[in-house]
Amino acid sequence: MITDFVEIRARGGGGVSLGKTIAIANQKGGVGKTTTAVNLAASLGELGKRVLLVDIDPQGNATSGLGVNKRASEQTTYELMTGDAAFDQVVVHSAFKNVDLLPSSIQLAGAEIELVEMADRQNRLKKTIAEGKERYDYLLIDSPPSLGLITLNGLVAADTILIPIQCEYYALEGLSQLMNTVRQVKRLYNPLLEVEGVVLTMYDSRLNLTVQVVEEVKRYFGAKVYATAVPRNVGLSEAPSFGQPALYYDRGSRGAKSYLELAEELLRRNGDKAVI
Ligand SMILES: Nc1ncnc2c1ncn2[C@@H]1O[C@H](COP(=O)(O)OP(=O)(O)OP(=O)(O)O)[C@@H](O)[C@H]1O
């Protein structure tokens, strides 16, 4: 059925417009970067967008979260960034609608040091995923929990940064450092880099602490804070061990639904619409 929500592809249609690259980053560990990357990718794919998930975290959890064996991946973002493989040698289709992956492997941990010696070291990811921008509507980069050279490559390659913040004590700790890094990247390498938004993760509205954290985050980031907060949900934490996004593991779960809502909000904020 054709409704107002149906459109001819807003991005990428006819090869005219380029996909949007969004780095999901926060140097703080365990705040929900990978969970957001995997589930947002699956949700955008479900909504008809062509998505490339770019895993640049040496832990490779986004790779295994999409059901791809990170130990068996011969060509990964490591080879892409060191120049030893081309885009088409690395990209793999996932089992999930509209979602492709550039997998990671533990070898990427070494790249942090190896890249230091290389020419154009902060631009390596940007150059190698450039052709992906012609094929996908959204490219989501899952960053490691640091502000090192690999994360820098992600921020240089990105159009925007999406920051997951866990609703817990010290949630804002390190955010001024992250924003300083964003400002520096803008000044030195990527003047058009913007903040896409802030996503509150592991949200529990029953806790006073959560309410306080949300207030503080809103004071700091204002309208950039997404209205959709992701609740703490067991489906989201179980799904990775089955190599599936929550949408496929347990479609009715609150976690799966909240990431679909997040994807819809992201499309809305970008003036983009689902293709159904
Ligand atoms: N909304 C949620 N509900 C329940 N569990 C969650 C939720 N979000 C994330 N988790 C769990 O919290 C842990 C950390 O999440 P995740 O790996 O996504 O964080 P990260 O920021 O990518 O971590 P790292 O910094 O190590 O890369 C994981 O075990 C994940 O399954």
The ligand as an SDF file (V2000), in Angstrom:
LIG
                    3D

 31 33  0  0  0  0  0  0  0  0999 V2000
   19.9460   -1.3420   27.0310 N   0  0  0  0  0  0  0  0  0  0  0  0
   20.6280   -2.3870   27.5140 C   0  0  0  0  0  0  0  0  0  0  0  0
   20.0290   -3.2880   28.3230 N   0  0  0  0  0  0  0  0  0  0  0  0
   20.7090   -4.3320   28.8440 C   0  0  0  0  0  0  0  0  0  0  0  0
   22.0090   -4.5600   28.5940 N   0  0  0  0  0  0  0  0  0  0  0  0
   22.6700   -3.7000   27.7990 C   0  0  0  0  0  0  0  0  0  0  0  0
   22.0200   -2.5840   27.1960 C   0  0  0  0  0  0  0  0  0  0  0  0
   22.9270   -1.9090   26.4460 N   0  0  0  0  0  0  0  0  0  0  0  0
   24.0730   -2.5830   26.5590 C   0  0  0  0  0  0  0  0  0  0  0  0
   23.9320   -3.6490   27.3630 N   0  0  0  0  0  0  0  0  0  0  0  0
   24.9760   -4.6150   27.7740 C   0  0  0  0  0  0  0  0  0  0  0  0
   25.9950   -3.8690   28.4280 O   0  0  0  0  0  0  0  0  0  0  0  0
   27.2740   -4.3450   28.0380 C   0  0  0  0  0  0  0  0  0  0  0  0
   28.0540   -3.1950   27.3730 C   0  0  0  0  0  0  0  0  0  0  0  0
   27.3700   -2.8120   26.2000 O   0  0  0  0  0  0  0  0  0  0  0  0
   28.1430   -2.5260   24.8500 P   0  0  0  0  0  0  0  0  0  0  0  0
   29.0930   -3.6370   24.5350 O   0  0  0  0  0  0  0  0  0  0  0  0
   27.1220   -2.1930   23.8290 O   0  0  0  0  0  0  0  0  0  0  0  0
   28.9610   -1.2440   25.2660 O   0  0  0  0  0  0  0  0  0  0  0  0
   30.2060   -0.5760   24.5250 P   0  0  0  0  0  0  0  0  0  0  0  0
   30.1540    0.8680   24.8680 O   0  0  0  0  0  0  0  0  0  0  0  0
   30.2030   -0.9320   23.0710 O   0  0  0  0  0  0  0  0  0  0  0  0
   31.4120   -1.3280   25.2150 O   0  0  0  0  0  0  0  0  0  0  0  0
   32.9960   -1.1320   24.8750 P   0  0  0  0  0  0  0  0  0  0  0  0
   33.3260    0.1960   25.4050 O   0  0  0  0  0  0  0  0  0  0  0  0
   33.6370   -2.2650   25.6040 O   0  0  0  0  0  0  0  0  0  0  0  0
   33.1270   -1.2260   23.3770 O   0  0  0  0  0  0  0  0  0  0  0  0
   27.0310   -5.5180   27.1130 C   0  0  0  0  0  0  0  0  0  0  0  0
   27.0800   -6.6940   27.8680 O   0  0  0  0  0  0  0  0  0  0  0  0
   25.6140   -5.2760   26.5850 C   0  0  0  0  0  0  0  0  0  0  0  0
   24.9640   -6.4890   26.2340 O   0  0  0  0  0  0  0  0  0  0  0  0
  1  2  1  0
  2  3  1  0
  2  7  2  0
  3  4  2  0
  4  5  1  0
  5  6  2  0
  6  7  1  0
  6 10  1  0
  7  8  1  0
  8  9  2  0
  9 10  1  0
 10 11  1  0
 11 12  1  0
 11 30  1  0
 12 13  1  0
 13 14  1  0
 13 28  1  0
 14 15  1  0
 15 16  1  0
 16 17  2  0
 16 18  1  0
 16 19  1  0
 19 20  1  0
 20 21  2  0
 20 22  1  0
 20 23  1  0
 23 24  1  0
 24 25  2  0
 24 26  1  0
 24 27  1  0
 28 29  1  0
 28 30  1  0
 30 31  1  0
M  END
$$$$
